[in-house]
Amino acid sequence: MNIRIRRTDNEEELLACARLFTENYPWKGLDETFEYNNAKVHSPDEEVYVALDGDKVVGCLLLEMHSTLKAFVRGLVVDEDYRCHKIGAKLLAFIEKRTFHETENVFMYCSSERGIKFYKANGYTPIGVVENLNITGSNETILRKTIGPAHEVKRKGILLSVIDSDAGTFEEAVRNAGEYLYSMGLVRKEYGYKCLEREKIFPTGLPVKYPVAIPHTDSEHCLKNAICFQRLKAPVTVRQMTGQGELESRLIINLAISEPDDQVKVLSRLMDLLQDEEFVKNCLEEEAGQLEKAIEDRLLEN
């Protein structure tokens, strides 16, 4: 089972999400209609994240970033046939990375003991109870996960991510990165397309021992600063930045820098770092979490 998670506005996937909420517990127990759940997943207040097994939607999470409680998970559901595969945990981990770049907390309500146990196992702490919120006699527990007090959290200027991918072409890899960064709220929806358009004129393949490509585009298509290191299972063909010849690369590094001057600085520093053969080798081999820390130490050091 190869579960992929992404933000969606695809109509077929949104309809599938509405069906999941209608047909699966605990939401099924609220007796909400398909029409109600369909309106919920189509609400402009919601960021809708899906877990996909192939093309099948097997999980859905609704995230609100403009609630009184920011960020707020309004709903999380997993297809009952796909329980016990940690899909709910994967959805939570995905949106946590997206939210903790912007805010210090993630909140949700939960009314079931099973649900509370699940959230606690994933690092959430009960902080209060609201009585009779949705149904008379049923209490909602408020749960919270935090990275610290708002005035004490020190944020990095750039969000670093490492993703592993089975993209078969350079173009597919760039689209993957664009979709991932968009799902994090870091770039505009057209970002991946704009990167590929730029590559036609200004290719970014770097001819080092372990070839790397660094696709990027104009800062107007970037909302915040981010770098996505994408490691591929098999090499894809990229064009050298000199325009002369091609390279086979397993490491595609997408830049998303929102200020033009900063883009030049970050790109220059990154290219210097990629001259270090041992560093690039580690980029391809290290565990993702450790690699993010190593990149942060080297790239964002003062």
C-alpha positions in Angstrom: 0.0 0.0 0.0 1.5 3.3 -1.1 -0.4 6.1 0.6 0.0 9.6 -0.8 -1.2 12.7 1.0 -2.0 16.0 -0.6 -4.2 19.0 -0.5 -7.0 18.8 -3.0 -9.6 20.9 -4.7 -10.4 18.1 -7.2 -14.2 17.8 -7.5 -14.1 14.0 -7.7 -11.9 13.8 -4.6 -14.1 16.3 -2.7 -17.2 14.2 -3.4 -15.3 11.1 -2.2 -14.5 13.0 1.0 -18.2 13.8 1.5 -19.0 10.2 1.1 -16.3 9.2 3.7 -17.8 11.5 6.3 -21.3 10.2 5.6 -20.5 6.5 5.6 -17.8 6.1 8.2 -17.8 6.3 12.0 -17.5 8.4 14.1 -19.1 10.9 11.7 -21.7 8.4 10.6 -23.1 8.4 14.1 -24.1 12.1 13.8 -26.6 11.2 11.1 -25.4 14.1 8.9 -26.6 13.8 5.3 -24.3 13.6 2.2 -25.6 17.0 1.2 -24.4 18.5 4.6 -21.0 16.8 4.3 -20.6 17.8 0.7 -21.3 21.5 1.7 -18.7 21.1 4.5 -15.9 19.9 2.3 -16.7 22.6 -0.3 -16.6 25.4 2.3 -14.1 28.2 1.4 -13.1 28.0 5.1 -11.6 24.5 4.7 -8.3 23.3 3.4 -9.1 19.7 2.4 -6.3 17.1 2.6 -6.7 13.6 1.2 -5.0 10.3 1.7 -4.9 8.4 -1.6 -4.3 4.7 -2.3 -3.7 4.9 -6.0 -6.6 7.1 -7.1 -8.9 6.1 -4.3 -9.5 8.5 -1.5 -9.2 6.5 1.7 -8.9 9.4 4.2 -9.7 13.0 4.6 -8.8 15.9 6.9 -10.4 19.3 7.1 -8.2 22.1 8.3 -9.2 25.7 9.2 -6.5 28.3 9.5 -8.8 31.2 10.2 -10.7 29.9 13.2 -10.6 31.3 16.7 -8.6 28.2 17.5 -5.8 28.3 14.9 -5.0 25.9 13.5 -8.2 23.8 13.9 -8.9 20.3 12.6 -12.6 20.4 11.9 -12.8 16.8 10.7 -10.6 13.6 10.2 -12.0 10.4 8.8 -10.5 7.2 7.4 -12.2 4.6 5.3 -13.1 1.7 7.8 -11.5 -0.8 5.4 -8.2 1.1 5.7 -8.0 1.4 9.5 -4.9 0.2 11.3 -2.6 1.5 8.5 -1.7 4.7 10.4 -3.4 6.8 7.7 -5.0 9.2 10.3 -1.5 9.7 11.9 0.0 10.4 8.5 -2.7 13.0 7.7 -2.0 14.7 11.1 1.7 14.7 10.6 1.3 16.3 7.1 -0.9 19.2 8.3 1.3 19.7 11.4 4.3 20.5 9.2 2.1 22.9 7.2 0.6 24.6 10.3 3.7 24.8 12.6 5.4 26.9 10.0 2.7 29.5 10.5 1.3 29.0 14.0 2.2 27.3 17.3 -0.8 25.1 17.9 -3.2 22.6 16.4 -6.6 22.1 18.0 -9.5 19.8 17.6 -12.7 18.7 19.3 -13.3 15.0 20.0 -16.3 13.2 21.7 -15.2 9.6 21.7 -12.8 7.8 24.0 -11.3 5.9 21.1 -10.7 9.2 19.3 -9.1 10.9 22.4 -6.8 7.9 22.8 -5.7 8.2 19.1 -5.0 11.9 19.4 -3.1 11.5 22.7 -1.0 8.8 21.0 -0.1 11.3 18.3 1.1 14.0 20.8 -2.2 15.9 21.6 -3.1 16.9 25.1 -6.7 17.3 26.4 -7.1 20.9 27.7 -10.8 21.2 28.5 -14.3 20.0 27.9 -17.3 21.7 26.2 -20.6 20.3 27.3 -23.6 19.8 25.0 -21.7 21.4 22.1 -23.3 19.4 19.3 -25.7 17.0 21.0 -27.4 17.2 24.4 -25.6 15.0 26.8 -22.5 14.6 24.7 -19.4 16.4 25.7 -16.5 17.5 23.4 -13.0 17.3 24.6 -10.6 20.0 23.3 -7.2 18.7 22.4 -4.1 20.7 21.6 -0.6 20.0 20.2 1.9 22.8 20.4 5.5 23.7 19.6 5.6 26.3 22.4 4.3 29.6 23.6 3.7 32.1 20.8 6.2 34.7 22.0 8.9 32.2 22.6 8.9 30.1 19.4 11.8 31.1 17.1 11.0 30.5 13.5 13.4 29.7 10.7 13.1 32.0 7.7 12.9 29.0 5.3 10.8 25.8 5.6 12.9 22.8 4.6 11.3 19.5 3.5 12.6 16.2 2.3 10.3 14.0 0.3 10.9 10.6 -1.4 9.3 10.1 -4.7 8.9 7.5 -7.5 8.5 10.2 -10.2 9.6 8.8 -13.6 10.5 12.1 -15.3 11.9 15.5 -14.3 8.6 17.1 -15.2 6.7 14.8 -13.0 9.1 15.4 -10.1 8.7 19.2 -10.5 4.9 18.9 -10.5 5.2 16.7 -7.4 7.2 19.4 -5.6 4.8 22.1 -6.7 1.8 20.1 -5.4 3.5 19.4 -2.1 4.5 23.1 -1.6 1.1 24.3 -2.5 -0.5 21.8 0.0 1.7 23.5 2.6 0.4 26.9 1.7 3.8 28.0 0.6 3.3 28.7 -3.2 0.6 29.6 -5.6 -1.1 26.8 -7.5 0.7 27.6 -10.7 4.2 27.3 -9.1 5.1 23.9 -10.6 4.0 24.9 -14.1 6.0 28.1 -13.9 9.1 26.2 -12.8 8.8 24.0 -15.9 8.3 27.0 -18.1 11.5 28.6 -16.8 13.4 25.3 -17.2 12.8 25.5 -21.0 14.8 28.7 -21.2 17.1 28.4 -18.1 17.8 24.8 -17.3 19.2 24.2 -13.8 21.0 20.8 -13.9 24.3 21.1 -11.9 27.1 18.9 -13.3 28.6 17.7 -10.0 29.6 14.2 -9.0 26.1 13.5 -7.9 24.1 15.6 -10.4 21.3 17.9 -9.0 18.7 20.1 -10.5 17.4 23.2 -8.8 14.1 24.3 -10.5 12.6 27.6 -9.3 10.5 30.5 -10.7 9.8 34.1 -10.1 9.1 35.2 -6.5 5.6 36.4 -7.4 4.5 32.7 -7.5 5.9 32.0 -4.0 4.0 32.9 -0.8 6.6 32.0 1.7 10.2 30.8 1.8 10.7 27.1 1.3 13.1 24.5 -0.1 12.0 21.0 -1.1 14.6 18.3 -1.4 13.0 15.5 -3.5 14.8 12.2 -3.7 13.9 9.9 -6.5 14.0 6.1 -6.6 15.6 6.2 -10.1 17.4 8.9 -12.0 15.6 11.2 -14.4 17.0 13.2 -17.2 17.7 16.9 -16.6 19.3 19.5 -18.8 22.6 21.1 -17.7 22.4 24.7 -16.7 24.9 25.5 -19.5 22.3 24.3 -22.0 24.9 21.8 -23.3 24.1 18.2 -22.7 22.0 16.3 -20.2 22.5 14.7 -16.8 20.9 11.8 -14.9 19.8 13.0 -11.4 18.1 11.5 -8.4 18.0 14.8 -6.4 15.6 17.6 -7.4 15.7 20.7 -5.2 12.8 23.1 -5.7 13.3 26.7 -4.4 10.3 28.8 -3.4 11.6 32.2 -2.2 9.2 35.1 -1.9 11.6 38.0 -2.3 13.8 38.4 -5.4 16.9 39.5 -3.5 16.6 36.6 -1.1 16.2 34.2 -4.0 19.6 35.1 -5.4 21.3 34.8 -2.0 19.7 31.4 -1.2 20.4 30.0 -4.6 24.1 31.1 -4.4 24.5 29.6 -1.0 22.8 26.4 -2.0 25.0 26.0 -5.1 28.1 26.5 -3.0 26.9 23.8 -0.6 26.2 21.3 -3.5 29.9 21.4 -4.4 30.4 19.3 -1.3 30.3 15.8 -2.6 29.8 14.2 0.8 26.9 16.5 1.6 25.1 15.6 -1.6 25.8 11.9 -1.0 24.2 12.2 2.4 21.2 14.0 0.9 20.5 10.8 -1.1 21.1 8.4 1.7 20.2 9.8 5.1 16.9 9.4 6.9 14.6 12.3 6.0 14.2 13.8 9.5 18.0 13.7 10.2 18.6 15.1 6.7 16.3 18.1 7.3 18.3 19.0 10.5 21.6 18.6 8.6 20.5 20.8 5.8 19.2 23.4 8.3 22.5 23.4 10.1 24.5 23.9 6.9 22.3 26.1 4.7 20.7 28.3 7.3 23.7 28.7 9.6 24.6 32.3 10.5 
